Amino acid sequence: MQFRDALTLDAPRRTKDGYLAVRAKAARTGVYQYLGSEVDPDNTHGLRDKGLINVLRDESTVFDTAAAQSFVGKPVTDDHPKDAVTADNWRDHARGTIMGVMREGDYLAFDLLLTDAATIAKVDGGKRELSNGYAAELEFGDFKAADGTICQARQSKITGGNHVALVDRGRAGSECAIKDGFAVCDANPAILAALTTGDTPMKIRIGDAEVDATNGEAVRIAVDALNTKLSDSAKALTDAQAKVAEQATTLAAKDAEIATLNQKVADSALTPAKLRDAAKAYAQVCDKAKALGVTFAEDADADAIMKAVVDAKMGDQAKGWTADQIAASFAVLSKDAKAADPVRDAFRGGIVNVGDAAAQADAALSKSVDDLNAWRNQ
């Protein structure tokens, strides 16, 4: 894959022959940003329509001796040619030569010699940005830079420098993301024409917008809009998940309430045994109340009967008591109360002498017989 990186002219100086010698800081280590359509034009890795992506260039790649030396002796061109510079087209494109390469701190620097008067005049006129063209191999995946930035690709090897191009600031910069003062961009042959000859701009889609890939400001605006939309979507998703969690909690509470009510219904279901026990308990409350000499309405339930007993025995002291307090007080008050037993009471009084009841019964029977015979004799 072909790349080009922007360089910075450093103190150009004239030679006695009128040539222009310059030092240009070139590549650096770190994270570079490219359009997905530049590094993955066929969408092989699903990055073509992703807007800006991060590409990692580590120290072993940037400062590889063979990669750096591959630039020495290669031509300086006026704008990027559509094709790589070779012996067949060198005469058409060469405007100078790369004389040397060295490391300067975190940067790789080139020594350039411009030998074409017309090109030197363009530099004097303000055309001062340089962009080096080279081939590099890319690895796709998840990579982490030293500062923690996550990258979707990595330049694994620079396979050969081809040229350094003198370019207009606007042309190179419009396609590139400006980072640390250096414009970084891909020099795929498919977009070189749009960058160097002013042909129809290449359109790319970023989110809902179709923008000119050569217009850096338009790309930035579209990426910002897409990021805002993604942020809004993420917030909406978070809010929806919170709402679902809240509704799930409410539903769980309702399910628990229903289960409790179902259990209460099951516990309160009437069975013959429960009916028998309830009747027995009610009869005992009635008997104890009667034994304590307390009257109550015939249709009063057990709670009302117990309250009547407690009110009768405790008076105002029991005013405002709860049902549980009344039940407890009734239990204490009726602890020794004996229920009425008519049969027991009858035997307790002994045999009652009814006097002449038998004789009176015989007389009544005799009179009935006489009355019957008198009727027959008529």
C-alpha positions, 0 to 999 in steps of 0.5 A, spaced: 500 500 500 502 506 498 502 512 503 504 519 503 506 523 510 507 531 510 514 533 512 516 540 514 521 544 511 527 546 515 531 552 514 532 552 506 539 554 504 542 556 497 548 552 494 553 556 490 550 553 484 543 555 485 540 549 488 536 549 494 538 544 500 533 543 505 532 539 512 525 536 512 522 532 518 519 526 516 515 520 519 514 520 527 512 514 531 505 514 534 498 514 532 496 517 525 489 518 522 486 515 515 480 515 512 477 508 512 476 508 505 484 510 504 486 504 508 481 499 506 478 501 499 475 494 498 472 494 505 475 487 506 476 489 513 469 493 514 473 499 515 471 503 508 465 507 511 468 508 518 470 515 517 477 516 520 480 510 523 487 510 527 493 507 524 499 505 529 506 506 527 511 504 532 519 505 533 521 499 530 517 500 523 519 508 523 526 507 524 528 501 521 534 502 518 533 498 511 526 502 510 529 509 512 535 508 507 530 506 501 529 513 501 536 515 499 537 517 492 530 517 490 527 523 487 523 529 489 517 531 485 512 537 484 506 534 486 505 527 487 505 523 480 499 518 479 504 512 478 510 510 482 516 514 480 521 509 476 526 509 471 521 509 465 518 516 468 523 519 472 525 524 467 518 527 467 517 527 475 524 528 478 525 535 481 531 534 486 534 528 490 533 525 497 541 526 499 540 523 506 536 520 512 537 520 519 534 520 526 532 526 530 529 525 536 522 522 535 522 523 528 526 521 521 529 527 517 531 527 510 536 532 507 533 534 500 536 537 494 532 541 489 535 542 483 529 544 478 529 552 478 522 552 476 520 548 482 525 552 487 521 558 485 515 555 487 518 554 494 520 561 494 513 563 492 510 559 498 509 552 496 513 549 502 509 543 504 512 536 502 509 529 502 513 523 502 511 517 498 512 510 500 510 503 500 508 499 507 504 493 509 498 494 514 496 489 519 489 489 521 486 488 528 486 491 535 493 495 537 494 499 543 499 505 542 504 507 548 499 513 550 493 507 550 490 509 544 486 503 540 488 503 533 485 499 528 491 497 523 498 498 524 504 499 519 508 493 520 513 494 515 515 500 510 517 496 504 520 502 500 521 509 499 519 512 492 519 519 492 518 526 496 513 531 493 512 538 493 505 539 494 500 545 496 498 546 503 491 546 501 491 540 497 495 535 502 492 538 508 484 538 505 485 530 505 489 529 511 488 529 519 492 535 522 496 532 528 502 535 532 503 539 526 504 534 521 499 532 515 498 525 515 495 521 509 494 515 504 497 516 497 493 510 494 493 511 486 486 511 486 485 518 490 492 521 487 489 524 481 483 528 485 489 531 490 494 533 485 490 535 478 483 538 481 479 532 478 472 531 481 473 530 488 472 523 491 465 522 495 465 518 501 459 517 506 460 518 513 454 516 517 448 520 514 452 525 510 456 524 503 462 528 503 468 530 499 473 526 501 478 531 499 475 537 504 478 536 511 473 540 514 467 537 511 470 530 513 471 533 520 464 536 521 461 529 518 465 525 523 463 530 529 455 529 527 456 521 527 460 521 533 454 526 536 449 521 533 452 515 536 453 518 543 445 520 543 444 513 541 448 510 546 445 515 551 438 512 549 440 505 549 442 506 557 436 510 558 432 504 555 436 499 559 434 503 565 427 503 564 427 496 562 430 494 569 425 499 573 419 495 569 422 488 571 423 490 578 416 493 578 414 486 575 418 482 580 414 486 586 407 485 583 409 477 582 411 477 589 405 480 591 400 476 587 404 470 590 403 472 597 395 473 596 395 467 592 398 464 599 393 467 603 387 465 599 390 458 599 390 458 607 384 461 608 380 456 603 374 453 607 375 445 608 370 441 613 375 441 618 376 448 618 369 449 618 368 445 624 374 448 628 371 455 627 364 453 629 367 450 635 372 456 637 366 461 636 361 456 641 367 457 646 367 464 645 360 465 646 359 460 652 365 464 656 361 470 655 355 467 657 359 464 663 362 471 665 355 474 664 356 478 658 350 479 653 351 480 646 347 480 639 345 474 636 349 475 630 355 478 633 361 475 631 367 472 635 371 479 635 365 483 637 363 478 643 370 478 645 370 486 645 363 486 649 366 482 654 373 486 655 369 493 655 364 490 660 370 488 664 375 493 663 371 499 661 375 505 659 381 502 660 380 498 654 378 504 650 382 504 643 385 497 644 387 493 637 383 487 636 390 483 638 390 486 645 382 485 646 383 478 644 389 477 649 385 481 654 379 476 653 383 470 654 385 472 661 378 474 663 375 468 661 381 463 663 377 460 669 370 461 666 366 455 665 361 454 659 354 453 661 351 445 661 344 444 662 344 437 663 350 438 668 345 443 672 339 439 672 343 433 675 346 438 680 339 440 683 337 432 684 330 429 683 324 434 683 318 431 687 312 433 682 307 431 688 300 428 685 302 429 678 301 421 677 294 421 680 292 427 676 294 424 670 290 418 672 284 422 673 285 425 666 285 419 663 279 416 666 275 422 664 277 422 657 275 414 657 268 416 660 267 422 655 268 417 649 263 412 652 258 417 653 259 419 646 258 412 643 251 411 647 248 417 644 
